[in-house]
Amino acid sequence: MAANQGERTRRRLSTEERREQLLAVGARLFSESPYDDVWIEQVAEIAGVSRGLLYHYFPNKRDFFAAVVERESERMLRMTAAVPGVPVREQLAAGLDTYLEYVEAHAHGFRAFHRADAAGDQAVRKVYQLALAAQEKQILAAMAADPEFGPVFEGRPDVGLAVRGWLAFTTAVCLEWLRGSDLSREQVRDLCARALLGVITP
């Protein structure tokens, strides 16, 4: 009887749940160590699965790391999606609050995502660069549709570069904040908001 109860307690994970578990383990390992120092066997051991099962989900380490990066990118894009009709200035503080809450709650995934640019594998770096490009495009689209900032685009060919630079700035600030900065979340939010408004305001 006890054995049967134990079996019921150890519920089999669905395919999606198992995949999410493996990606969460990968995010932690890749956030703590360079790409080349992470072994796929580590992931399987920590997750409590066979190496063969892991390879069933991800054919090789490159595909696995790319999936970790894509997972974090999709999360960030969902969180920072613009709300149609709401001015950018009003959305900025709320959007950064949500983003910083995510950075705190998913520090391993955030670090792993930004480690991808340092990976020696060009295919992995391409996944990261495409993810950043999607973030940049999303921000530019929201600004272009905004009554205040939309007209700025007409005479400012440097706006795209400015937003790209702001993303790099925000990343650097967040990574330092995670290392133990004395700044509160509100102070980091206000710093990042001022930085964006500063580079796009005429």
N, C-alpha and C positions, 0 to 999 in steps of 0.2 A: 504493500500500500504506500509506504513512504517513498519507495523508488518511483512509483507512478506519479506521486505528487511532485517529486523532483523533476521528472520529465516534463510535466505540465508547466512548472515554473520556468524551465529553460525553453521558452517558446522559440521556435525556429524563426529566424528573421526572414522577411520577404526579400525579394531580389533588390528592391529599391532601398530597403533598410540596411541590408548588408553593404551595398555600394556606398551608402552614406557613411556607414561606420568606417569602412576602409579609407574613404577620403578624409574623414576627420583625423584618423591616425596619421595619414600621410601629411596632412597640414601641420600637425604638431612636429613630426620628425623633420620635415623640410624647413620649418621655421627655426629649428634649433641647430641644424647642420647644413653645410653646403650640399648642393645637389649630388656631387660625386661621392659624398660620404654617407649617403643614405642607401641602405641595401633593402631590396624588395623583401628579403627574408625577415628583416626586422618588422616590417609592416604586418606580415602574415602572423608572426609570433605574437605581437602585441594584440592583434585582433582576435587571436585564438582560432585561426583558420589555417588550412594547409596552403602551401605555396601554389599548388595546382589550382585551388579555388580562386586565389587572387588573380592568377594568370587567366582564369576563365573570364574575369571581369575586365582586366587590363592586360593586353598582350605583352607589354614590356614597361620598363620604368619610365621611359619617355612619355608613353601614353598615360601612365598613371599620374605623373607630375602635371602634364597638360590638363588632365581632368581636374586636379586640385586647383589649378589656376583658373580654369573656366568656371568652376563652382563658386569661387570667391568673386570673380568678375560679375557673374549673374546676380549674386546677392547684392553687390554694390550698385549695380545698375537699377535693380528693383527699388532699392532704398532711396536712391537719389533721383528717381523719375520725377519729371516736372508735373505740376498740377495745372492743367489748362485754365487760363483766365485769371490765375493768381499772380500778382506782380513778383518779379524775381527777388526784389528786396525783401518782400514778406516771406518768401520761401527759403531764402538763404540761411537764416538762423535756424529755422526748424529743420531744414535738410541737413545742416551740419551737426545739429544735436543728434539726429538719428544716426548719422554716419559715425560720429564719435562714440555713441553708445555701442554700435556694432564693433568698432575697433577695440573697445575695452572687452566686450563679451566674447569676441572671436579673434583675440590677439594672435593666436597661432596661425590661423588662416590668413590674416592680414599680412603677417611677416612672410609667410610662405609665398603669398601672391607676389610680393615685391622682391623676393629673392630670385624670382624667375628671370629677371633681367640680367642677373649675374651668372646664370647657368651657362656653361660652355656649349650646350646643345642649341644650335641655331633654330631648330624646329620649336623648342620650348620657348626661346626668346621671342619668336614670332607670335606665339599664342599670347604672350604677355603684352607685346606691343599692339596687337589687335584689340586686346581688352582695354588698354589705355585709350586707343583711338575711339573706341565705342563710348567711353566716358566723356571724352572731349566733344564728340559729336552731339551727345545728349545735352551737355551744358550749352553748347553753341546754339542748338536748336531752341532751347528754352529762352535764351537771351535774344535771339533773332525775333521771336514772337512777342517779346515784351515791349510795351509802348514806350518805356523809358530808354531801354538799351538797344532796341531794334534799329533806330536811326543811326546809332553809332557805327554799325557795321558797314554802312555805305561808304564812309570815308576812312575806315580803319582796317587796312589789310593786315595789320599786325595783331588783330584781336585773337585769331586762332593760335598764334604763337604765345600770346599772353596767357590764354587759358591753359595751354600745355605747360607753360612755366608754372602757373599756379597749382596745377595738379602735382607737379614735382615738389613744389614748396610744401603743399599740404601733406604729402606723403612723408617728407623729411621731418616735419613738425610732429606728425603722429608717431613715427618710429621713435623719436627722441622722447616724446611724452610717455610711451610705453616703457621706456628704459628707467623711468622714475622721476620725471620732471615734477617740480613743485607746483606747476600750474594746474588749476582746476579745469574741469571739462569746459566750463563756461568761458574761462580765459582763453583756452585753446580755440574754442568756437569763435570768439570775437576776433582773435588774431587772424584766423583764416578768412573770416568774412571781410575784415578790413583790407586784407591783402588782395582779395579778388576785386572788390569795389575800387581799390586804388589803381589797379592796372587797366580797368575797363572804363572808368569814368573819364570823360574828356577833360 
